[in-house]
């Protein structure tokens, strides 16, 4: 199961802002550039693409769930509140469940995936088969014999 992350939206540059006098205000562009680089180097989208490709070849299912509030939703009771997330810790103010924030988010993603399966997974569109191997049976410019004089 994967979160349906919109990587293109995540790496979008921050908007420039001006004050009343028309001077440009700092908008954290250099800090955002470092974060963008880290996000792009992690290749989340490519990991999902390859996993779906390999799963399709083996007739397996890959689920993609909505990423909204997975770090704020309690994996035990389902209550969503921003106050539940406190840095790296998750503490539900309703049921008292406590866990590492990433572990709780992973359990929430799993629960959403199971719910998606129970409700019925929408029919996946057939993907165009892509071959990553070079077809050696076709004659190309390098395969044509050349006479040397």
C-alpha positions, 0 to 999 in steps of 0.5 A: 500500500502506498500513499497517493502523494502528489510529488509535483505539488510538494516540490513547487517553489514558494510564492514570492511576497512583497511588503507594502513598500514593494520590497520582496520579503524572504519566503524560505526559498533556499530552505525549500530548495533543500527540501525539494532536492531531498524529496526528488532524490527519494524517488517516491513516484518512481518507487510506486511506478516500479512496484505497480509494474512488477505487481502487474507482471505477477498479477498482484494488487497495489493499493494507493490510499489518500494521504490526507491527515495520516499523521494526525489520525489515530490508528486505533480509534480513527479520531483526527486532530492536529494536536495528536501529533507532537513532533515524532510522537503521536498521542491520541487525546481521545483514547490515549493511544501512544506510538511513534508518529510514523508507525501510527501513520503506517497503521492508518494507511494500512487501515485505509487500504483494508477499508478500500478492499472491503468497499471494493477496489475501483477497476484499474485501467490496463496499463500499456506494457513497457519493456525495459529490455532492448529487442535484439531481434530487430535489425538496426543500424549497428546490426547491418554488416559493413564492408571495410575496404 
